[in-house]
């Protein structure tokens, strides 16, 4: 099934407006396996109900939104009233500045991303011109947008595929300052030989073209196997415990690590070994069998 847009509006900077639609970048069903809470005595799923202490269980149409202005006292806010507060500008991704790639500290990236695509043929040309200009000048756009009832700050980045990705940022006040932890930063003499060896080790592990798809969620793969084995009634055998890492001399650890890295690269022909992504089909079948 084709993805559905979750937001429509336009990118606005100066007098230029580019109509766009936003799609969630996160893949649905790709976040691993969810486990439900059960009653230990009978394995019945635990339910969560919305209850009023005075009148008991409530249905959705009996629930309204309210703001607590004093202890135990609320003012009710109707959804229609919220809509009246929104202006046409709330549908805009308002660009405040174009910044160099890397100007925003990665600490402020929240991990929430949306792909932005042109909304209809009218915006195709302006979208393409904006993308090309930003890509060729190596710039991103810092902007503000109202999404999910809250004003967000975002970063628009041109992607090689010809589209934009909009990444949500945290506000300055939402991120802890490094100064809070500087007292715990080590201040020690650095051995030049250890530093040289550490750099050599890093060079041996360096990759000019990093492939994220080479890394997979091994925990989800193991959990899938566990679920399938339990459904099949098999005995669960715990894997052998790995030996705890021994605290050894730093120079010795660096030398051993470098030797292992060189050997591993030689075995793989100079390329990093790829990990096979686990199949989630088995887990999906398991969930289907348990719910049928």
Buried (B, 14 or more C-beta within 10 A) or exposed (E): EEEEBEBEBBBBBEEEBBBBBBBBBEEEEEEBBEEEEEEEEEEEEEEEEEEEEEEEEEEEEEEEEEEEEEEEEEEEEEEEEEEEEEEEEBBBBBBEEBEEBEEBEEEBBBEBBBBBBBBEEEBEEBBEEBBEEBBEEEBBBBBBBBBEEEEBBBBBBBEEEEBBBBBBBBEEEEEEEEEEEEEEEEEEEEEEEBEEBBEBBEEBEEEEEEEEEBEEBEEBBEBBBBBBBEBEEEEEEEEEEEEEEEEEEEEEBBBEBBEEBEEEBEEEEEEBEEEEEBEBEBBEBBBEEEEE
